[in-house]
Amino acid sequence: MANEWVRQSKDAADQHEIKRPVLKNCLKAFLVGGFICMIGQLVTLLLISYFPFTEQTAGNPTVAVMVFFSMLLTGFGLYQKLGQFAGAGSAVPVTGFGNAVVSAAIEHRSEGLVLGVGGNIFKLAGSVIVFGVISAFFIALIKTILIQIGVI
């Protein structure tokens, strides 16, 4: 009796479930994420061409410029529209980090600068920082081991 009820409930839920266009969403995320990365590459090339940067030293300024632009677009309300269209394509590149920081600041600004903005600005971005640092540690550890055993 209970199993039949569970099956009927599942069938009813399946009938009302909205079918998501997964392939279309993946394609949009891929294209928008790729476009954002292409802009980042253009920023790198501009830094190398017009400023005293090399390929090795242009990475950090490129990240700073990309995060700044995403924060600016978030402040004007444009990055949210891009996120609605692209999904993970706008969240995965480093620009998603800038969006997360500014979105939290905008959302909590009515609570004041210290308790609102200051206390909540890194709520969402904090996990990105933690997992980024942990990932970087393990990648550096693997690279060090590979160098020590002579693979690299």
N, C-alpha and C positions, 0 to 999 in steps of 0.2 A: 504494500500500500504506500509506504513512505517513498520507496524507490520509484514507483510510478508517478507520484506527485513531483519528485525531483526531476524526472525526465520530462514531464509536461511543462514544468516551469522553465527548464532549459530550452525546450523547443519554442515556447512562447517568447522567451528573451531573444533567441536566435532570429525569430521572424521580425522583431522590431529593431534589431541591431543595424546601425547604419554601416553599409559596406564602404570601406575606405579605399580610395584608389592608390594602393601602395606603390605600384610602379611609377605612376605619375608623380607622387610625392617624392619618391627617391630621385627621380630625374630632376625635379625642380631643386631639391636640396643639393644635388651634385652640381648643377649648372650655376646656382647662386654661390655656393661655397667655392667653386672653381673661379668664378668671376671675382670674388673677394680676394682670393689668393693671387689672381692675376694682377689686381690693383696693388697688392703688397709687393709683388715682384717689380712692378713699374716704379713704386716708391723706392725700392732698393736700387734699381738702375739709375734713378734720378739722383739719389744720394751718392752713388759711386761716380756719376758723371760730373756733377756740379759741386760736390763738396769733397773734402779730403778723406773719403772713406774707401776701404777696400771691401772685397766680398766678405771677408771675415769680420770686419768691424761694422758693417752696415746693418747687421741683424737687429741689434737692440734699438737703434733709432727708428728702424722700420716698424718694429712692434709698437714703439711709442706713438708714432704717427698714426698707425692703423687704429690703436685704441683711442687716441684722441678724436679721430674722425667718427668712430662709432659712438663715442660719448656725445659728440656734437649732434649727430643725427638722432640719437635717442632724445636729447634735450628738445629738439624740434619736432619730435613725434614721428619721425620718418622710419626709424629702425624697427619700430613695432610693426609697421605695415610690411616691411621687408620680411620680418619674422613670421608674420601671418601667412605670407606667400611661400616662403622658402623653408619654413620649419627648421630642421637641424642644420640646413645649409647656412643659416645665419648665426646659429648658436655655437657651432663647433670651432670655427676659426677664432683667433684671438680677439676679434671684434666682439664676439659674444660676451667676453669678459667685461669689456668696457660698457656694453649695454646692461649687463647685470648690475654693475656698480651704480651707474647713474639711475637706472630704474628704481632701485631700492632707495636712493637718495630722494628722488622725486616723490615716491610713494609716501615716505615718512617725513617730508619737510614740514607738514602741519604740526608735528609733535615737537618742533624746535630743532635748533642746530645741534645741540649736544646729545640729548636723549633720542631725538628723532633721526636726524641724518647721521650723526656720528655713531650712534648705537646700532643702527641697522644697515649701514652702507655696505658692509662686507658679509651680511648674512648669507646671501646666495653665492657670492663670489668666494667666500671663505673656503668652501669645499673644493672649488677649483684650485685655489692656492695650495691647499693641503695635498690633494692628489697630484698636482703638478710637481711639488717638491718631492713627494715620495717616488713618483715615477722617475724623475731626474736622478734621484739617488740610486735607484736600482739599475737604471741604464748606465750610469757612470761606473757602478760596481761591475757590471757585466763587461763593459769596455775595458776596465782596468784588468780584469781577469784574463780577457782575450789578449791584451797586450803582453801581460806577464807570461802567458804560455806560448807566445809567438805567433798567434793566428793573425793578428793585425800588425 
